């Protein structure tokens, strides 16, 4: 799998980022299996996992700063690579099940090993990632090559010793959660109790216990008795970061439902219903499509949640259901291009969004390998480009601007020149520092804050 890793430095508050390192070979022909489909930091930010359409998971580990390389802190190098899912075939429904990794979610670290959940369309797996850097020598009952010794020839007892060895990282599947979803899984989210997690497909949300694989509890079911009456589907779901009984799920109609599992075993009736009234004057043929929510994320504080639809990012206060408290336009200049975007199916792209560790800034992707950052305090925003061109070490990453018509300025790019095949759907922000990971096709870009 070919990846480019760019390390950037700059002030996180004013979105000043610059390159400091480029890693990876250049290959213009991108294999479908190499396209990155999910990116996720672990709770400490020391590990970064990516999944791709080929069913593989690649884990990067952050290097520790050394005296010989004082600026190496923040560099992420490959820690482990393993095949998480294989292509399967459902013989009952005559359907192929892709190996593509839809989501990765880390579990809090309990011991020296790390654990993560990965899922394709149907099956969720719990993986344990552990490492060994010592080996035992001096066995009494077997030789060094592993062959058993004759007990009658043992004349003395030896005390086995641990000797250093090259680090070996092992990924082993600990649990497999299967056969619970009729439709494609679009979300998994670990609960704050760290014992349960939820998984969501187009019509249902299930609650699992991490120790139990043969059964789950169905907590949301929006499937109508007659499928011809189906008007919306579930697009994303997430657990509250602090209250293990609360979760939200979004729909293709642009609505978000917050549910409390203490109220009922089956959360068909939501506790809160978040929806922004539509402006009748802006109603069009594409209104329902572009209002579909592709991602929902709670803030780290648990006070707010963020939703991403096709053209904008909205921040909601959990105490106010009738409208969002903040709305950020991601690429409003595409509103005039919706017809062509509908024809090439780009209008159905599902962009993700993420918070920084302090909940003061948000990030999401766009086309032409652009990604957008919004500062919630100053209301400033910037468009940056993840590109291997002009990537000189420590060169400042320049803000990009899109010209919507009329006379185009020197540094602007015309909206007609945007490459809709280059899109940033998946982004992640370090939970504690200004380090961001951006996935663009088969390339992984990492930018980091200023190094003093």
C-alpha positions as CSV (number, residue, x, y, z in Angstrom):
1,X,0.0,0.0,0.0
2,X,1.5,3.3,-1.1
3,X,1.1,6.3,1.2
4,X,2.5,9.8,1.4
5,X,3.1,11.2,4.8
6,X,3.5,14.9,5.1
7,X,4.5,16.4,8.5
8,X,3.5,20.0,8.9
9,X,4.2,22.6,11.5
10,X,2.6,25.9,12.3
11,X,0.3,27.6,14.8
12,X,-2.9,25.6,15.3
13,X,-5.0,28.6,16.3
14,X,-4.5,30.6,13.1
15,X,-4.4,27.5,10.8
16,X,-0.7,28.0,9.8
17,X,0.6,24.7,8.6
18,X,3.7,23.8,6.7
19,X,5.5,20.7,5.4
20,X,8.5,19.2,7.1
21,X,8.8,15.7,5.6
22,X,7.6,13.6,2.7
23,X,7.6,9.9,2.8
24,X,6.5,7.3,0.2
25,X,6.8,6.5,-3.5
26,X,4.8,8.2,-6.2
27,X,2.5,6.1,-8.3
28,X,-0.1,7.6,-10.6
29,X,-2.1,4.4,-11.0
30,X,-4.1,4.0,-7.9
31,X,-5.5,0.5,-7.2
32,X,-9.0,0.4,-5.9
33,X,-8.0,-1.7,-3.0
34,X,-5.5,0.9,-1.8
35,X,-8.0,3.7,-1.4
36,X,-8.2,4.7,2.3
37,X,-11.8,4.4,3.6
38,X,-11.3,5.4,7.3
39,X,-8.9,7.2,9.6
40,X,-8.8,7.2,13.4
41,X,-6.5,8.2,16.2
42,X,-6.5,6.2,19.4
43,X,-7.4,7.9,22.8
44,X,-3.8,9.0,23.5
45,X,-3.0,10.0,19.9
46,X,0.1,7.9,19.9
47,X,-1.4,5.5,17.4
48,X,-3.2,6.2,14.1
49,X,-5.1,3.6,12.2
50,X,-6.3,3.6,8.6
51,X,-8.5,1.1,6.8
52,X,-8.8,0.7,3.1
53,X,-11.0,-0.8,0.4
54,X,-8.8,-3.9,0.3
55,X,-9.8,-4.9,3.9
56,X,-6.4,-4.0,5.4
57,X,-5.7,-2.0,8.5
58,X,-2.4,-0.1,8.8
59,X,-1.4,1.3,12.2
60,X,1.1,4.1,12.5
61,X,3.0,4.8,15.8
62,X,4.2,8.2,16.8
63,X,8.0,8.4,17.2
64,X,9.4,9.7,20.5
65,X,11.7,12.7,20.4
66,X,15.4,11.9,20.7
67,X,18.5,14.1,21.2
68,X,19.9,13.1,17.8
69,X,16.6,14.0,16.1
70,X,15.0,16.8,18.1
71,X,12.3,17.4,15.5
72,X,11.3,13.8,15.0
73,X,8.6,14.0,17.6
74,X,5.3,13.8,15.8
75,X,6.4,11.6,13.0
76,X,4.2,8.6,12.5
77,X,5.8,5.4,11.1
78,X,4.2,2.1,10.2
79,X,3.7,0.0,13.4
80,X,1.6,-2.9,12.1
81,X,-0.3,-3.9,9.0
82,X,-2.8,-6.8,8.9
83,X,-5.7,-8.1,6.8
84,X,-8.8,-7.4,8.8
85,X,-11.6,-8.5,6.4
86,X,-11.7,-10.8,3.3
87,X,-14.3,-10.7,0.5
88,X,-17.3,-13.0,1.2
89,X,-20.4,-14.2,-0.5
90,X,-23.9,-14.4,0.9
91,X,-25.3,-17.5,-0.7
92,X,-28.8,-17.0,0.6
93,X,-29.1,-13.5,-0.9
94,X,-26.6,-14.1,-3.8
95,X,-24.7,-11.0,-2.7
96,X,-21.0,-10.2,-2.6
97,X,-19.8,-8.8,0.7
98,X,-17.0,-6.3,0.1
99,X,-13.8,-6.4,2.3
100,X,-13.8,-2.6,2.5
101,X,-13.2,-1.3,6.0
102,X,-16.1,1.1,6.7
103,X,-15.1,2.2,10.3
104,X,-12.4,1.8,12.8
105,X,-12.9,2.6,16.5
106,X,-10.2,2.3,19.2
107,X,-10.9,1.0,22.7
108,X,-9.3,2.6,25.7
109,X,-6.0,0.9,26.6
110,X,-6.3,-1.4,29.6
111,X,-2.9,-3.0,29.5
112,X,0.2,-3.1,27.3
113,X,-1.8,-4.3,24.3
114,X,-4.1,-2.1,22.2
115,X,-7.6,-3.0,21.0
116,X,-9.7,-1.7,18.1
117,X,-13.0,-2.5,16.4
118,X,-13.1,-2.7,12.6
119,X,-16.1,-3.4,10.4
120,X,-17.0,-4.0,6.8
121,X,-20.6,-4.0,5.5
122,X,-21.7,-7.0,7.7
123,X,-19.1,-8.2,10.2
124,X,-17.4,-6.4,13.1
125,X,-14.2,-7.7,14.5
126,X,-12.3,-6.9,17.8
127,X,-8.6,-6.9,17.3
128,X,-5.8,-7.1,19.8
129,X,-2.5,-5.5,18.8
130,X,0.4,-6.5,21.0
131,X,4.2,-6.5,20.7
132,X,7.0,-8.7,21.9
133,X,10.6,-7.6,22.2
134,X,11.9,-10.4,24.5
135,X,12.2,-14.1,24.1
136,X,12.8,-16.9,26.6
137,X,15.8,-19.2,26.5
138,X,17.1,-22.0,28.7
139,X,14.2,-24.4,28.8
140,X,14.6,-27.6,30.7
141,X,12.2,-29.9,28.8
142,X,13.0,-28.8,25.2
143,X,16.0,-27.8,23.1
144,X,16.6,-24.4,21.7
145,X,15.2,-25.6,18.3
146,X,11.9,-26.6,20.0
147,X,12.4,-30.4,20.1
148,X,11.4,-32.2,23.4
149,X,14.3,-33.5,25.4
150,X,14.4,-37.0,27.0
151,X,13.5,-36.5,30.7
152,X,15.9,-39.2,31.7
153,X,18.9,-37.3,30.2
154,X,18.2,-34.1,32.2
155,X,20.8,-34.0,34.9
156,X,20.4,-30.4,36.1
157,X,17.8,-27.7,36.2
158,X,18.2,-24.4,34.4
159,X,16.5,-21.1,35.1
160,X,15.1,-19.7,31.8
161,X,16.1,-16.2,31.0
162,X,14.5,-13.4,28.9
163,X,16.7,-12.1,26.1
164,X,16.1,-9.1,23.9
165,X,14.9,-9.6,20.3
166,X,13.7,-7.5,17.4
167,X,10.3,-6.0,18.1
168,X,7.5,-8.1,16.7
169,X,3.9,-6.7,16.5
170,X,1.1,-9.2,16.4
171,X,-2.6,-8.5,15.5
172,X,-5.0,-11.2,16.5
173,X,-8.8,-11.3,16.3
174,X,-10.3,-11.6,19.8
175,X,-14.0,-11.5,18.9
176,X,-16.1,-11.6,15.7
177,X,-19.6,-10.0,15.8
178,X,-21.5,-11.3,12.8
179,X,-25.0,-12.0,11.4
180,X,-26.8,-9.1,13.2
181,X,-27.2,-6.7,10.3
182,X,-29.4,-7.2,7.2
183,X,-28.2,-4.0,5.7
184,X,-24.8,-2.3,5.3
185,X,-23.2,-1.2,8.5
186,X,-22.3,2.5,8.4
187,X,-21.3,3.3,12.0
188,X,-19.8,1.8,15.1
189,X,-19.3,3.7,18.3
190,X,-17.7,2.6,21.6
191,X,-19.8,3.5,24.7
192,X,-18.4,5.5,27.6
193,X,-18.8,2.5,29.9
194,X,-16.1,0.8,27.7
195,X,-18.1,-2.5,27.9
196,X,-20.7,-2.0,25.2
197,X,-20.8,-0.4,21.7
198,X,-23.4,0.2,19.1
199,X,-23.5,-0.5,15.4
200,X,-25.9,1.0,12.9
201,X,-27.0,0.1,9.4
202,X,-29.6,1.7,7.1
203,X,-32.6,0.8,9.2
204,X,-31.4,-0.5,12.6
205,X,-29.1,0.3,15.5
206,X,-27.8,-2.6,17.6
207,X,-26.2,-2.6,21.1
208,X,-23.4,-5.1,21.7
209,X,-21.4,-6.2,24.7
210,X,-17.7,-6.5,23.9
211,X,-17.6,-10.0,25.6
212,X,-20.7,-11.4,23.9
213,X,-20.6,-12.2,20.2
214,X,-23.7,-14.4,19.6
215,X,-26.4,-11.8,20.5
216,X,-27.0,-8.1,20.4
217,X,-29.9,-5.9,21.4
218,X,-31.9,-4.0,18.8
219,X,-32.4,-0.5,20.2
220,X,-33.6,1.3,17.0
221,X,-35.7,-0.2,14.2
222,X,-37.2,2.2,11.6
223,X,-38.0,-0.5,9.1
224,X,-41.7,0.0,8.0
225,X,-44.0,-3.0,7.6
226,X,-44.2,-2.2,3.9
227,X,-40.9,-1.2,2.4
228,X,-42.6,0.9,-0.2
229,X,-43.4,3.3,2.7
230,X,-39.8,3.8,3.5
231,X,-39.0,7.5,3.5
232,X,-35.6,7.8,5.2
233,X,-32.6,5.7,6.3
234,X,-30.1,5.9,9.1
235,X,-26.8,7.5,8.0
236,X,-24.7,7.7,11.1
237,X,-24.8,7.0,14.9
238,X,-22.7,7.8,17.9
239,X,-22.6,7.2,21.6
240,X,-22.4,10.2,24.0
241,X,-18.8,10.6,25.3
242,X,-19.9,10.7,29.0
243,X,-23.4,9.3,29.4
244,X,-23.5,5.6,28.5
245,X,-27.3,5.7,28.2
246,X,-27.4,8.4,25.5
247,X,-26.8,8.1,21.8
248,X,-27.7,9.9,18.6
249,X,-28.5,8.8,15.1
250,X,-28.9,10.9,11.9
251,X,-31.1,10.4,8.9
252,X,-31.1,11.0,5.2
253,X,-33.8,13.6,5.8
254,X,-31.4,15.9,7.6
255,X,-32.8,15.1,11.1
256,X,-31.0,14.0,14.2
257,X,-32.6,12.0,17.0
258,X,-31.2,11.8,20.5
259,X,-32.3,8.7,22.4
260,X,-32.1,7.7,26.1
261,X,-31.9,3.9,26.7
262,X,-33.3,4.4,30.2
263,X,-36.6,5.5,28.7
264,X,-37.3,2.3,26.8
265,X,-35.7,-0.9,25.6
266,X,-36.6,0.0,22.0
267,X,-35.8,3.6,21.4
268,X,-38.4,4.2,18.6
269,X,-39.5,7.4,20.3
270,X,-36.6,9.8,20.6
271,X,-36.0,12.0,23.6
272,X,-34.9,14.9,21.4
273,X,-35.5,15.7,17.8
274,X,-33.1,18.1,16.0
275,X,-34.1,19.6,12.7
276,X,-33.6,23.0,11.0
277,X,-36.6,24.3,9.2
278,X,-36.1,24.6,5.5
279,X,-36.2,27.9,3.8
280,X,-39.0,27.6,1.2
281,X,-37.3,30.1,-1.1
282,X,-34.3,27.8,-1.5
283,X,-36.2,24.7,-2.2
284,X,-35.0,22.7,-5.3
285,X,-35.0,19.3,-6.8
286,X,-31.7,18.6,-4.9
287,X,-32.8,19.8,-1.5
288,X,-33.5,16.5,0.0
289,X,-30.3,14.9,-1.3
290,X,-28.0,17.7,0.0
291,X,-29.7,17.8,3.4
292,X,-28.9,14.2,4.1
293,X,-26.5,14.0,7.0
294,X,-23.3,12.0,6.3
295,X,-21.6,12.2,9.7
296,X,-22.5,13.1,13.3
297,X,-19.9,13.7,16.1
298,X,-20.3,14.6,19.7
299,X,-17.9,17.2,21.1
300,X,-15.4,16.0,23.6
301,X,-17.3,17.9,26.3
302,X,-20.6,16.3,25.4
303,X,-22.4,19.6,25.3
304,X,-22.5,19.9,21.5
305,X,-22.7,17.7,18.4
306,X,-21.7,18.4,14.9
307,X,-23.3,17.2,11.7
308,X,-22.1,17.3,8.1
309,X,-24.4,17.5,5.1
310,X,-23.3,17.9,1.5
311,X,-22.7,21.7,1.6
312,X,-22.3,22.6,5.3
313,X,-21.2,21.7,8.8
314,X,-23.6,22.5,11.6
315,X,-23.0,22.6,15.4
316,X,-25.9,21.9,17.6
317,X,-26.4,22.6,21.3
318,X,-28.0,19.5,22.9
319,X,-30.3,21.8,24.8
320,X,-31.7,23.5,21.7
321,X,-33.5,21.4,19.1
322,X,-35.1,23.9,16.7
323,X,-31.9,25.1,15.0
324,X,-28.1,24.8,15.1
325,X,-26.1,27.3,17.0
326,X,-23.4,27.5,14.3
327,X,-23.5,26.8,10.6
328,X,-20.3,26.8,8.4
329,X,-20.5,26.7,4.6
330,X,-17.9,24.2,3.3
331,X,-18.2,24.7,-0.4
332,X,-21.2,26.9,-1.1
333,X,-19.8,27.6,-4.6
334,X,-20.9,24.1,-5.6
335,X,-24.6,25.0,-5.3
336,X,-24.7,26.1,-8.9
337,X,-23.0,22.8,-9.9
338,X,-25.5,20.5,-8.3
339,X,-26.9,19.3,-11.6
340,X,-23.6,18.0,-12.9
341,X,-22.7,16.7,-9.5
342,X,-25.9,14.7,-9.5
343,X,-25.1,13.3,-13.0
344,X,-21.6,12.1,-11.9
345,X,-23.0,10.8,-8.5
346,X,-20.6,13.1,-6.5
347,X,-23.7,14.5,-4.8
348,X,-24.0,11.3,-2.9
349,X,-20.4,11.5,-1.5
350,X,-20.3,11.1,2.3
351,X,-17.9,13.6,3.9
352,X,-16.8,13.1,7.6
353,X,-16.0,15.8,10.1
354,X,-14.0,16.0,13.3
355,X,-13.4,18.2,16.4
356,X,-10.0,19.3,17.7
357,X,-9.2,18.2,21.3
358,X,-10.5,21.5,22.8
359,X,-13.7,21.6,20.7
360,X,-12.6,25.1,19.5
361,X,-12.1,24.1,15.9
362,X,-13.6,21.7,13.4
363,X,-12.3,20.2,10.2
364,X,-14.0,18.5,7.2
365,X,-13.1,17.6,3.6
366,X,-14.0,18.9,0.1
367,X,-13.1,18.3,-3.5
368,X,-9.8,18.9,-5.4
369,X,-8.0,17.5,-2.3
370,X,-9.1,20.6,-0.3
371,X,-10.0,20.4,3.3
372,X,-11.6,23.1,5.4
373,X,-10.9,24.3,9.0
374,X,-13.2,26.5,11.0
375,X,-12.3,28.3,14.2
376,X,-15.3,28.5,16.4
377,X,-14.0,31.4,18.6
378,X,-12.9,33.8,15.9
379,X,-15.3,32.5,13.2
380,X,-12.3,32.4,10.8
381,X,-12.0,29.7,8.2
382,X,-9.4,28.5,5.8
383,X,-9.2,26.2,2.8
384,X,-6.0,24.1,2.6
385,X,-4.9,21.5,0.0
386,X,-3.3,18.1,0.6
387,X,-0.9,17.9,-2.2
388,X,2.6,16.4,-2.8
389,X,3.4,19.3,-5.1
390,X,5.3,22.3,-3.7
391,X,6.0,20.2,-0.6
392,X,9.4,21.6,0.3
393,X,10.5,20.9,3.9
394,X,9.0,23.3,6.4
395,X,7.3,25.3,3.6
396,X,4.1,27.0,4.8
397,X,0.9,25.5,3.5
398,X,-0.8,28.3,1.6
399,X,-4.5,29.0,1.9
400,X,-6.5,28.3,-1.2
401,X,-9.4,30.2,-2.6
402,X,-12.0,29.3,-5.2
403,X,-13.3,31.8,-7.7
404,X,-17.0,31.6,-8.4
405,X,-17.1,33.8,-11.4
406,X,-16.0,37.1,-12.9
407,X,-12.4,38.1,-12.8
408,X,-10.2,35.4,-11.2
409,X,-7.3,36.6,-9.0
410,X,-3.8,35.2,-9.3
411,X,-3.9,32.7,-6.4
412,X,-7.5,31.6,-7.0
413,X,-8.7,28.5,-8.7
414,X,-11.8,28.5,-10.8
415,X,-14.8,26.4,-9.6
416,X,-14.8,24.9,-13.2
417,X,-11.3,23.7,-12.7
418,X,-11.9,21.6,-9.5
419,X,-11.2,17.9,-9.8
420,X,-14.1,16.0,-8.4
421,X,-12.2,12.7,-8.5
422,X,-9.8,14.1,-5.9
423,X,-11.9,14.2,-2.7
424,X,-11.1,14.2,1.0
425,X,-13.8,12.2,2.7
426,X,-11.9,11.1,5.9
427,X,-10.1,13.3,8.4
428,X,-9.0,12.9,12.0
429,X,-7.7,15.3,14.6
430,X,-5.3,14.3,17.5
431,X,-7.3,14.2,20.7
432,X,-4.8,16.3,22.6
433,X,-2.6,18.2,20.2
434,X,-2.7,20.0,16.9
435,X,-1.9,17.0,14.7
436,X,-4.3,16.2,11.9
437,X,-4.5,13.2,9.5
438,X,-6.1,13.7,6.1
439,X,-6.8,10.8,3.7
440,X,-6.8,11.6,0.0
441,X,-7.4,8.6,-2.2
442,X,-4.5,6.3,-1.3
443,X,-2.4,9.0,0.3
444,X,-2.2,9.8,4.0
445,X,-1.2,13.3,4.9
446,X,-0.2,14.3,8.4
447,X,0.3,17.9,9.6
448,X,1.4,18.9,13.0
449,X,1.6,22.0,15.2
450,X,4.6,24.3,15.5
451,X,7.8,22.8,17.0
452,X,9.5,25.2,19.4
